[in-house]
């Protein structure tokens, strides 16, 4: 079975998160993602 291709925007988004939030640990990354999701959900 072929491996599904990644969405090119997901890699771009991941790089932006790392650049903007500069996480140093897994916990830092979780906080960054939580912050992003809260902002997205508050706009709905």
N, C-alpha and C positions, 0 to 999 in steps of 0.2 A: 504494500500500500504506500502510495506517495505521501511524503510529508507535506502538509498544507503550507502554502506560502504565507509569510508574515505580511501584514499590512505595513507598507512603508511609513505610514504616519505614526504607527505605534512606536517604531524605533526612534523617530524624530521626537515624539512626545517624551519618551523615556530619557533621551539625552537632554531635553529642556528641563525636566524635573531634576535631574542630577546636577545640571549647571546652576539652576536657580536655588535649589534647596541645599546643595552640597552635603548630602547625607554621609555620615562617617560610620554608620552602623545600620544593621537591619531595622532597629527600632526607629532610627532617624528617618529611614525610608518609609516606614509604616506611618509615621506622623505626617510626612510630606503627602503621601497618598490620601490620608484621611482629610487633610486640609483641602486638597484639591476636590475630593468628592463632596465635602460639605459645601464648598463654593458652588459646585455644579448643581447639587440638589436644592440649594436655596434659591436658585434661579428658576426652578420648575414651578 
